[in-house]
């Protein structure tokens, strides 16, 4: 049984043109396999790949060596020495900024007027009063019985709980008054 491959054959010009993407792994799986298969069978392209991989490894080691030698311990002290010291709390600095009116001309008059109108509107906005609790009228009535010639009316009463229920069924025959 022979293995079937759906990958197109890669030739040396294709390999050279697509080499950087292959080296960086920026290809789909089928293209990567086809490129690797070509490099494994073609001496010239295989040697190019080995040289490029060796160069990548050398560059990686050189960069790692340089970054390992960097001492960042004093970095924050140098940055902090260039910053202006903070004076007072945030609230006191905010008050000082407001007291310094040099920023005022930069703010458009309409924005200040709109903000002032919004604040005044909120201050004078009518506030709905909370609804009073529900009041129940004191109109106790107890119905002990209802007289009706219709069989579809019933009364139930519970005097201790002041509860009365009246049922009226709606199965009146047609033509009944």
C-alpha distance (Angstrom), angle and dihedral (degrees) to the residues before:
residue distance angle dihedral
X1 . . .
X2 3.80 . .
X3 3.81 124.0 .
X4 3.77 113.6 -118.3
X5 3.79 118.0 -139.8
X6 3.78 123.2 -161.9
X7 3.80 91.7 -169.9
X8 3.76 116.8 106.4
X9 3.75 118.0 -122.6
X10 3.79 115.8 -95.3
X11 3.81 118.0 -140.5
X12 3.79 126.4 -162.8
X13 3.85 95.7 -96.9
X14 3.86 89.8 51.4
X15 3.80 90.2 47.3
X16 3.81 92.3 50.7
X17 3.81 92.9 46.2
X18 3.82 93.8 49.3
X19 3.82 96.9 34.5
X20 3.84 98.5 107.5
X21 3.80 92.7 51.3
X22 3.79 89.8 48.4
X23 3.79 93.2 48.8
X24 3.83 90.8 50.5
X25 3.81 93.1 44.6
X26 3.80 92.1 -119.3
X27 3.80 97.1 140.8
X28 3.75 136.7 89.4
X29 3.82 117.1 -95.7
X30 3.82 95.1 -101.3
X31 3.82 93.1 52.8
X32 3.80 92.0 45.7
X33 3.82 90.6 53.3
X34 3.79 92.4 46.9
X35 3.82 92.0 49.6
X36 3.83 92.0 46.9
X37 3.80 90.7 48.1
X38 3.81 91.0 51.8
X39 3.83 92.3 47.8
X40 3.80 90.7 50.4
X41 3.83 92.4 53.1
X42 3.82 100.8 35.4
X43 3.82 113.5 71.3
X44 3.81 95.3 -159.7
X45 3.85 96.3 48.0
X46 3.81 90.9 41.0
X47 3.82 90.3 54.7
X48 3.83 90.5 48.6
X49 3.81 89.1 52.6
X50 3.82 92.8 48.9
X51 3.83 91.7 50.0
X52 3.81 91.9 48.6
X53 3.81 92.6 48.4
X54 3.82 90.6 48.9
X55 3.80 90.1 50.1
X56 3.81 91.1 49.7
X57 3.81 90.3 51.0
X58 3.83 91.8 49.6
X59 3.81 91.5 49.3
X60 3.79 91.7 47.8
X61 3.81 92.6 51.3
X62 3.82 91.7 46.8
X63 3.80 92.9 51.3
X64 3.80 92.7 45.1
X65 3.82 90.2 49.2
X66 3.81 92.1 51.7
X67 3.81 94.0 45.9
X68 3.81 91.4 48.3
X69 3.82 89.1 56.7
X70 3.82 94.4 53.9
X71 3.79 111.9 106.9
X72 3.80 108.2 -152.6
X73 3.81 94.6 171.1
X74 3.81 93.7 101.5
X75 3.78 95.3 37.6
X76 3.82 96.1 95.3
X77 3.82 91.8 47.7
X78 3.80 89.7 54.8
X79 3.82 92.4 47.2
X80 3.80 92.7 45.6
X81 3.81 91.7 50.6
X82 3.81 88.8 59.7
X83 3.82 93.7 52.6
X84 3.79 123.8 89.2
X85 3.78 111.4 -112.7
X86 3.80 116.2 -106.8
X87 3.78 112.5 -114.9
X88 3.78 120.5 -152.8
X89 3.76 129.7 -27.0
X90 3.77 125.8 -43.3
X91 3.80 89.7 -103.9
X92 3.81 93.6 53.0
X93 3.82 91.3 46.4
X94 3.81 89.6 49.8
X95 3.79 91.1 51.0
X96 3.80 90.5 48.6
X97 3.81 90.1 50.8
X98 3.79 91.3 51.0
X99 3.80 90.9 47.6
X100 3.81 88.9 53.4
X101 3.82 99.5 78.2
X102 3.81 95.4 -172.6
X103 3.81 89.3 102.1
X104 3.82 93.2 55.6
X105 3.84 98.4 84.9
X106 3.79 89.4 56.0
X107 3.81 91.7 61.9
X108 3.81 112.9 80.3
X109 3.78 115.4 -118.5
X110 3.80 91.7 -127.2
X111 3.79 91.9 58.6
X112 3.79 91.7 50.8
X113 3.81 91.1 46.1
X114 3.79 91.8 48.2
X115 3.79 92.1 49.7
X116 3.81 90.8 48.4
X117 3.81 91.1 49.3
X118 3.80 90.8 49.7
X119 3.80 92.0 50.7
X120 3.81 92.4 48.1
X121 3.79 90.8 45.9
X122 3.78 90.8 53.6
X123 3.79 92.0 47.4
X124 3.80 94.1 52.0
X125 3.81 98.6 34.8
X126 3.78 109.0 128.0
X127 3.74 109.4 -109.0
X128 3.78 116.8 -144.6
X129 3.75 111.4 -121.6
X130 3.76 115.3 -124.3
X131 3.75 112.2 -95.7
X132 3.78 114.8 -102.1
X133 3.74 115.5 -113.2
X134 3.76 114.4 -89.5
X135 3.76 112.3 -86.2
X136 3.75 119.7 -145.5
X137 3.76 118.0 -154.4
X138 3.76 114.8 -121.9
X139 3.79 96.1 -126.5
X140 3.75 104.9 134.2
X141 3.73 114.0 -178.2
X142 3.72 127.1 170.3
X143 3.77 120.4 -156.3
X144 3.73 111.5 -162.9
X145 3.77 98.1 174.5
X146 3.77 143.5 1.3
X147 3.75 120.0 -154.1
X148 3.74 117.0 -141.9
X149 3.75 135.3 151.4
X150 3.82 88.4 -143.2
X151 3.78 116.0 92.7
X152 3.80 93.0 -145.3
X153 3.85 99.4 75.2
X154 3.80 122.6 89.1
X155 3.83 135.6 171.6
X156 3.78 129.3 -155.2
X157 3.79 121.0 -176.2
X158 3.81 133.4 -176.1
X159 3.82 108.1 -169.8
X160 3.81 97.3 -173.1
X161 3.81 92.0 57.0
X162 3.83 94.2 35.3
X163 3.79 89.6 -124.4
X164 3.78 126.5 143.9
X165 3.78 127.1 175.5
X166 3.79 125.0 -168.2
X167 3.81 119.7 -165.2
X168 3.75 121.1 -161.2
X169 3.76 114.5 -177.8
X170 3.76 118.4 -148.1
X171 3.77 101.6 -146.7
X172 3.79 95.9 111.2
X173 3.81 111.2 159.0
X174 3.79 116.2 -115.9
X175 3.75 114.7 -88.3
X176 3.83 94.1 25.4
X177 3.80 114.9 137.2
